[in-house]
Amino acid sequence: MTEFIALGFLQRALLAASLTGGLCAVIGVFVVLRGLAFIGAGTAHAAFAGVTLAYLAGLPPMPLALAFGVGTVWITGALEERGRMKLDVSIGIFYTATMALAILFIGLMKSYNAEVYGYLFGSILSVTDEELLFTGLLVCLVVGTTLLFSKEFFFIAFDQEMAEASGVPARRLFYLLLTLVALTIVVSLKTVGAILIFALLLIPPSTAYQLTASLKGMMAYSVIIGVLVSSIGVLLSFQYDLPTGPAIVLLATAVFFLSVAFSPKRRVSATA
């Protein structure tokens, strides 16, 4: 396999997988702790609807994917904040509505477009230099912002009302966190696709949660796991001619079950 790594497209795929795997792992920690699990699936399908509209209209896909993704999380956040609807309910509605829009836009296309389905199922082996640069810039933006506000994000993840009472601008930070989730999902569309991005956001931090009780430790383990399963999944998919997205997710799932089986928390509870 070592001689294959010298191939340019595989190098780009490995770098894109490492970037998006690590990014999803970072943001996924707050998604898991804040109980925003379902938001990943809803936002991914909203972003995919933006992609399909862009291809239908002959426009670049990323700007519309960002608009649809960020718009979805802001609207659902506003509905929850005003007490009109729980977050999981509004996300469920957007999940179905935007997926229906995506199917409608695909049906309006005059011919089959393989690039569109690449965003749905993942097509990391076809990542271009331009897409890799775009991914790198967004990763720097999201990770930099997350590190800058990490303490506040942890605070609102555990108790947003207490954070607000303590003088933390919890409402604005919550919308910032939702925006970062949307950006992360858009960055990862080309890697694992809209269908499987949900798993990449949840599995590495959930695995890390089994291994440590420290928040910093959870973040570190999550990033290591996210990068490793993403890059190894790419290599396995190339070596054995497997779909890349499912290979990454199934590998991450296997690591999760291993972490559950050998979790220090499980041993502690068993001896208590």
C-alpha positions in Angstrom: 0.0 0.0 0.0 2.9 2.3 0.6 3.5 2.9 -3.1 -0.1 4.0 -3.5 0.4 6.9 -1.0 2.6 8.6 -3.5 -0.4 9.1 -5.8 -1.5 12.8 -5.8 -5.2 12.1 -5.6 -4.7 9.8 -2.6 -2.6 12.3 -0.8 -5.3 14.9 -1.3 -7.9 12.4 0.0 -5.9 11.6 3.1 -5.3 15.2 3.9 -9.0 16.1 3.4 -10.0 13.1 5.5 -7.6 14.1 8.3 -8.8 17.7 8.3 -12.5 16.9 8.2 -12.2 14.0 10.7 -10.4 16.2 13.2 -12.8 19.0 12.6 -15.9 16.9 13.1 -14.3 15.4 16.3 -13.7 18.9 17.8 -17.2 20.2 17.1 -18.8 16.8 17.8 -17.7 17.1 21.5 -20.0 20.1 22.0 -22.7 18.5 19.9 -22.7 15.4 22.2 -22.4 17.4 25.4 -25.1 19.9 24.5 -27.5 17.2 23.2 -27.5 18.4 19.6 -27.1 15.0 18.1 -30.0 15.2 15.6 -28.9 18.6 14.3 -26.1 17.0 12.3 -28.5 15.0 10.2 -30.9 17.9 9.6 -28.3 20.4 8.7 -26.5 18.0 6.4 -29.6 17.4 4.4 -30.3 21.2 4.3 -26.8 21.8 3.0 -27.3 19.0 0.4 -30.5 20.8 -0.8 -28.3 23.9 -1.3 -25.9 21.9 -3.4 -28.6 20.5 -5.6 -30.1 24.0 -6.1 -26.6 25.3 -7.1 -26.1 22.6 -9.7 -29.6 23.1 -11.0 -29.0 26.9 -11.4 -25.4 26.5 -12.6 -23.9 28.1 -9.6 -20.9 27.1 -7.3 -22.2 24.6 -4.7 -20.5 25.7 -1.5 -22.0 29.2 -1.1 -25.6 27.8 -1.3 -24.7 24.8 0.9 -23.4 27.3 3.5 -26.5 29.4 3.2 -28.9 26.5 3.5 -26.9 25.0 6.4 -26.5 28.1 8.5 -30.0 29.3 7.7 -31.4 26.0 9.0 -29.5 26.1 12.3 -30.4 29.7 12.9 -34.1 29.2 12.3 -34.3 26.1 14.5 -32.3 27.9 17.2 -34.7 30.9 17.1 -37.8 28.6 17.3 -36.4 26.9 20.4 -35.3 30.1 22.0 -38.8 31.6 21.7 -40.4 28.5 23.1 -42.4 27.8 20.0 -40.9 24.4 19.2 -38.3 22.0 20.6 -35.0 21.9 18.8 -35.3 18.2 17.8 -38.9 18.7 16.4 -37.9 21.7 14.3 -34.8 19.9 13.0 -36.9 16.9 12.1 -39.2 19.2 10.0 -36.3 20.8 8.2 -34.7 17.4 7.8 -37.7 16.1 5.8 -38.5 19.4 4.0 -34.9 20.0 2.8 -34.5 16.4 1.7 -37.7 16.8 -0.3 -36.4 20.0 -1.8 -33.1 18.2 -2.8 -35.1 15.4 -4.5 -37.2 18.0 -6.3 -34.2 19.8 -7.5 -32.6 16.6 -8.7 -35.8 15.7 -10.5 -35.7 19.0 -12.3 -32.2 18.4 -13.7 -32.2 17.5 -17.3 -29.5 14.9 -17.0 -27.8 12.7 -14.4 -25.1 14.5 -12.5 -22.6 12.3 -10.7 -21.1 15.2 -8.8 -24.4 15.8 -7.0 -24.5 12.3 -5.7 -20.9 12.7 -4.5 -22.1 15.2 -2.0 -24.8 12.8 -0.8 -22.7 9.6 -0.4 -19.2 11.1 -0.3 -16.5 11.3 -3.0 -13.3 12.0 -1.2 -11.0 10.4 -3.8 -12.1 13.1 -6.3 -11.2 16.1 -4.0 -9.4 18.8 -6.0 -6.7 21.2 -4.9 -9.2 24.0 -4.9 -11.6 22.1 -2.7 -8.8 21.1 -0.4 -7.7 24.7 0.0 -11.3 25.7 0.7 -11.6 22.9 3.3 -8.3 24.0 5.0 -9.5 27.6 5.3 -12.8 26.7 6.8 -11.1 24.2 9.2 -8.8 27.0 10.4 -11.7 29.3 10.9 -13.9 26.8 12.8 -11.1 25.3 15.0 -9.6 28.8 15.7 -13.0 30.1 16.8 -13.7 26.9 18.9 -10.4 27.2 20.7 -11.0 30.9 21.4 -14.4 30.3 23.0 -13.9 26.7 24.3 -14.5 27.5 28.0 -17.7 29.3 27.2 -18.9 26.5 24.8 -18.3 23.9 27.6 -20.2 26.1 30.0 -23.3 26.5 27.8 -23.1 22.8 26.8 -23.7 21.8 30.4 -26.0 24.6 31.6 -26.9 27.5 29.3 -29.2 29.2 31.8 -26.5 29.2 34.5 -24.0 30.6 31.9 -26.4 33.4 31.1 -26.9 34.2 34.8 -23.1 34.3 35.2 -22.8 37.0 32.7 -21.7 34.8 29.7 -23.5 35.9 26.5 -24.9 32.4 26.2 -27.5 33.2 23.6 -25.0 34.7 21.1 -22.5 31.9 21.8 -25.2 29.3 21.2 -25.9 30.7 17.8 -22.1 30.9 17.1 -21.9 27.2 18.1 -24.7 26.3 15.7 -23.0 28.2 13.0 -19.8 26.3 13.6 -21.7 23.0 13.4 -23.2 24.1 10.1 -19.7 25.1 8.7 -18.3 21.7 9.9 -21.0 19.8 8.1 -20.6 21.8 4.8 -16.8 21.2 5.0 -17.4 17.4 5.4 -20.0 16.9 2.7 -17.4 15.9 0.1 -15.7 13.5 2.5 -18.4 11.2 3.8 -21.5 12.7 2.2 -24.7 14.1 3.7 -26.1 10.7 4.7 -23.1 9.7 6.9 -21.8 13.1 8.2 -24.2 12.6 11.2 -22.1 9.6 12.3 -18.7 11.3 12.0 -19.9 14.1 14.3 -21.1 11.7 17.0 -19.0 8.6 17.0 -15.4 10.0 17.7 -16.6 12.2 20.7 -18.8 9.4 22.0 -15.9 7.0 21.8 -13.7 9.6 23.6 -16.3 9.9 26.3 -15.9 6.2 27.1 -12.1 6.7 27.6 -11.8 9.7 29.9 -13.8 11.8 32.4 -11.7 14.9 31.6 -13.1 17.5 29.1 -9.6 18.2 27.7 -9.0 14.5 27.5 -12.3 14.0 25.7 -11.4 16.6 23.2 -7.9 15.2 22.6 -9.1 11.6 22.3 -11.9 12.7 20.0 -9.5 14.4 17.6 -7.1 11.5 17.6 -9.9 9.0 16.9 -11.5 11.2 14.2 -8.2 11.7 12.3 -7.2 8.1 12.5 -10.5 6.5 11.5 -10.9 8.9 8.7 -7.4 8.5 7.2 -7.3 4.7 7.7 -10.8 4.4 6.3 -9.6 6.2 3.1 -6.7 3.7 2.8 -8.9 0.7 3.3 -11.4 1.9 0.8 -8.7 2.4 -1.8 -7.0 -0.9 -1.1 -10.1 -3.0 -1.1 -12.3 -0.9 -3.5 -14.9 0.0 -0.9 -17.1 3.1 -0.7 -15.1 5.6 1.3 -17.8 7.1 3.5 -19.2 3.8 4.8 -15.6 2.5 5.3 -14.8 5.5 7.6 -18.1 5.3 9.5 -18.0 1.5 10.0 -14.4 1.7 11.2 -15.3 4.4 13.6 -18.3 2.3 14.9 -16.0 -0.7 15.5 -13.6 1.5 17.5 -16.6 2.8 19.5 -17.7 -0.7 20.5 -14.2 -1.6 21.5 -14.0 1.5 23.7 -17.3 0.5 25.3 -16.0 -3.0 26.0 -12.7 -1.8 27.5 -13.9 1.5 28.9 -12.2 2.5 32.3 -15.7 3.8 33.3 -17.1 0.3 32.8 -14.4 -1.2 35.0 -15.0 1.4 37.7 -18.8 0.8 37.7 -18.3 -3.0 37.8 -16.1 -2.7 41.0 -18.3 -0.2 42.7 
